[in-house]
Every structure is written in C-alpha cells, then in structure tokens.
C-alpha cells in the first residue's frame, strides 16, 4: 500500500474495535437490506425498485461517512496512536444502532404482536415512530400532559 494512504487505513487495520464495528455494520446492513426486501415482497406486496435504490444509496452514504470519519481521525490524530479512533468508533456505533433500530422496525412490521413490547417502544421512540407525549399549555400557563 502506498505510504501516503497507509495513515488512513492503519488505524482500522491495527484496531480491533474498529474492525469489529465495521464488520458488525456490514453484517447488519446486509441483514437490513434482506429483511427490507423480504418484507416488501412477501408481507407488504409492494416491492419498489425505486425504494430499494434509494435505500441502497443511503447505505452507501453511511459507508461514505465512515470514510470521512476515518480521514478526520487520521488528520486530527496525525499519527498519534490512541489505540482507537474516536470519531470513527462514534460514527460506526451510531450507524450500528440505526441498523439495529431498522431491523427491529421491520420485525415489528412482520410480527404486529411485537409492537406491544417495551423493546419495540424503545426503538420506535428512538426513530420517532413510536407513541409520543404531547404537551398542551392550559390557560394559566401550566403544561398539561395527555
């Protein structure tokens, strides 16, 4: 590998947390794509190649952001070996959580009885798809919750 590129890939190559996070993201991304296609084809009967293409471009954008995070870590750390890449690990962790939430969302679409569980409520609220608490203000200015 050329010397000018090695500082960007060495932290991932030499860091087990970065490798595990990257592999976990790859596996979860593939699972999310497969579950999404299966859900659209077999349960929703509404498969759309346009939606699949949009989803694939979003996933590709996630991996592009990982590349940006890796470059930022290499630029900010400047060869300093902390044993991990803070920006890369934070970015890959956020994307892993997004993929897990998406898989749970698809699971809930296939199994409606799953929607009444606390874990569903947690992930649905995290994505903004769950029950929300609305607050209205009374005439005297005190908040009232539904």
C-alpha positions as CSV (number, residue, x, y, z in Angstrom):
1,X,0.0,0.0,0.0
2,X,1.4,3.5,-0.8
3,X,2.8,5.3,2.1
4,X,0.6,8.4,1.7
5,X,-2.6,6.2,2.1
6,X,-1.4,4.0,4.9
7,X,-2.0,6.5,7.7
8,X,-5.7,6.4,6.8
9,X,-6.1,2.7,6.9
10,X,-3.5,1.7,9.5
11,X,-5.8,2.7,12.5
12,X,-8.6,0.4,11.2
13,X,-6.1,-2.3,10.3
14,X,-4.5,-2.2,13.7
15,X,-7.6,-1.6,15.9
16,X,-9.8,-4.5,16.8
17,X,-12.7,-2.3,18.0
18,X,-12.7,-0.5,14.6
19,X,-12.6,-3.9,12.8
20,X,-15.4,-5.4,14.9
21,X,-17.6,-2.3,14.4
22,X,-17.0,-2.2,10.7
23,X,-17.8,-5.9,10.3
24,X,-20.9,-5.6,12.5
25,X,-22.1,-2.7,10.4
26,X,-21.6,-4.7,7.2
27,X,-23.5,-7.7,8.5
28,X,-26.3,-5.6,10.0
29,X,-26.6,-3.5,6.8
30,X,-26.9,-6.7,4.7
31,X,-29.5,-8.1,7.1
32,X,-31.5,-4.9,7.0
33,X,-31.5,-4.9,3.2
34,X,-32.5,-8.6,3.1
35,X,-35.3,-8.1,5.7
36,X,-36.5,-5.0,4.0
37,X,-36.7,-6.7,0.6
38,X,-38.4,-9.7,2.1
39,X,-40.9,-7.5,4.0
40,X,-41.7,-5.5,0.8
41,X,-42.1,-8.6,-1.4
42,X,-43.9,-11.1,0.9
43,X,-45.7,-9.1,3.6
44,X,-46.4,-5.7,2.1
45,X,-46.7,-7.0,-1.5
46,X,-45.4,-3.6,-2.5
47,X,-41.8,-4.1,-3.8
48,X,-40.4,-1.0,-5.5
49,X,-37.0,-1.0,-7.2
50,X,-37.1,2.8,-6.8
51,X,-37.3,2.5,-3.0
52,X,-34.6,-0.2,-3.0
53,X,-32.3,2.0,-5.0
54,X,-32.9,4.9,-2.6
55,X,-32.2,2.7,0.4
56,X,-29.0,1.3,-1.2
57,X,-27.8,4.9,-1.9
58,X,-28.5,5.8,1.8
59,X,-26.5,2.8,2.9
60,X,-23.7,3.7,0.6
61,X,-23.8,7.2,2.0
62,X,-23.3,5.7,5.5
63,X,-20.1,4.0,4.4
64,X,-19.0,7.2,2.7
65,X,-19.4,8.9,6.1
66,X,-17.3,6.2,7.7
67,X,-14.6,7.1,5.2
68,X,-14.9,10.8,6.1
69,X,-14.7,9.8,9.8
70,X,-11.6,7.8,9.2
71,X,-9.9,10.7,7.3
72,X,-10.9,13.1,10.1
73,X,-9.3,10.8,12.7
74,X,-6.1,10.5,10.6
75,X,-5.9,14.3,10.2
76,X,-6.7,15.2,13.8
77,X,-4.6,12.5,15.4
78,X,-1.7,13.0,12.9
79,X,-0.2,9.6,13.6
80,X,-0.9,9.6,17.3
81,X,-1.8,6.1,18.4
82,X,-4.6,6.2,21.0
83,X,-5.5,2.5,20.4
84,X,-8.8,3.6,18.9
85,X,-10.2,6.2,16.5
86,X,-12.7,8.3,18.5
87,X,-14.6,9.8,15.5
88,X,-14.6,6.6,13.5
89,X,-15.8,4.5,16.5
90,X,-18.5,7.0,17.4
91,X,-19.7,7.1,13.7
92,X,-19.7,3.4,13.3
93,X,-21.5,3.0,16.6
94,X,-24.3,5.4,15.6
95,X,-24.7,3.6,12.3
96,X,-24.9,0.2,14.0
97,X,-27.6,1.5,16.3
98,X,-29.5,2.8,13.3
99,X,-29.3,-0.6,11.6
100,X,-30.5,-2.4,14.7
101,X,-33.4,0.0,15.1
102,X,-34.3,-0.5,11.4
103,X,-34.2,-4.3,11.8
104,X,-36.5,-4.1,14.8
105,X,-38.8,-1.8,12.9
106,X,-39.0,-4.4,10.1
107,X,-39.5,-7.2,12.7
108,X,-42.4,-5.2,14.1
109,X,-44.0,-4.9,10.6
110,X,-43.8,-8.7,10.2
111,X,-44.9,-9.5,13.7
112,X,-47.5,-7.0,14.9
113,X,-47.7,-8.6,18.4
114,X,-44.1,-7.5,18.9
115,X,-45.2,-3.8,18.8
116,X,-46.7,-4.1,22.4
117,X,-43.3,-4.9,23.9
118,X,-41.0,-2.4,25.8
119,X,-38.1,-3.0,23.4
120,X,-40.4,-2.0,20.4
121,X,-41.4,1.2,22.2
122,X,-37.7,2.0,22.9
123,X,-36.6,1.6,19.3
124,X,-39.8,3.1,17.8
125,X,-39.3,6.2,20.0
126,X,-35.6,6.4,19.1
127,X,-36.6,6.6,15.4
128,X,-39.5,8.9,16.0
129,X,-42.1,6.2,15.1
130,X,-43.5,5.4,18.5
131,X,-46.0,6.9,20.8
132,X,-45.2,10.5,21.7
133,X,-46.3,12.5,24.6
134,X,-47.9,15.7,23.7
135,X,-48.0,18.7,26.0
136,X,-50.6,21.4,25.8
137,X,-50.5,24.6,27.8
138,X,-53.6,25.5,29.8
139,X,-55.0,29.0,30.2
140,X,-52.9,29.6,33.3
141,X,-49.6,28.6,31.5
142,X,-49.2,25.3,33.3
143,X,-48.3,22.3,31.0
144,X,-50.9,19.5,30.7
145,X,-49.9,16.1,29.5
146,X,-52.1,13.6,27.7
